[in-house]
Amino acid sequence: MTPYPSTALVLLAKYPEPGSVKTRLVLGTAENGYAGLKDIRDRSGRAIGRDEANRLAAEMYRAFLVDRFAAHRGRDYDLWLATSQPDYAEAFRSITGPDVKYRFVSGANLGEMMLGIFEDLLGRYTYVLISGSDMPRLDETVVEGVRASLSSHDIVLVPAQDGAYNLIGMRRPHRIFDISRWSSGSELEETVALLRQRRITHEVLDEYRLLDIDTIEDLVQLMRGPETVEAPETNAFLTALDERLDFAD
């Protein structure tokens, strides 16, 4: 197998504190009538409420992070945590392990944060890949597919099922994050239109379209799907959740 050029895989993450992560999962959205985890009933028939839903959502997100960092360690690329919360650096170590590199980011929105990462790390690596952490697993075939595509494209995007994208790779830094709305479901469409307009070589890897867990519908889809390989913390959490709560329609 031909070795790939030097690569960094950066996972963007928040510290899993109740009330600060997975808020759309907990509270619902306008699109689903604000039905969220808070409305799910336990086996006694009582809705668990907002506080307990926030606690469970943070526990789930922590499980995602533990599984993601464990699965990506020891590969032929450097693994980074990118976070806007430097105060949690030591607390994050129990999630990432001791050898993961950290980069603290700032910016008015997600686009500014990602641009800063690319401008910094593309001075050290040939390829830089940034992934969200709203799912418990990213198959290594996705990472390999992005790196293969970067040999002939400046930018590679891996779509999410909700209309955003969950992974973006670059081999040259481009300022392509000035789209109109983030967390809107139109990020991929707007970004591709901008890339075409600016004639930047790019590829969208539709065959790897990923499921982000942002809403209660996403969570049910994850729970009803096959057991997630290389995600033991998530599998244990979902099994316990399904035993405790009633997700029946």
ABEGO torsion letter per residue (X at the ends): XBBBBBBBBBBBBBBBBBGABGAAAAAEBAAAGGBBAAABBBAAGBBAEAAAAAAAAAAAAAAAAAAAAAAABGBABBBBBBBABAAAAAAAAAAAEAABBBBBBBEABAAAAAAAAAAAAAAABABBBBBBAABABBBAAAAAAAAAAAAABABBBBBBAAGBBABBBBABBBBAABBABBGAGAAAAAAAAAAAAAGBBBBBBAAABBBBBABAAAAAAAAABBBBBGBAAAAAAAAAAAAABBABX
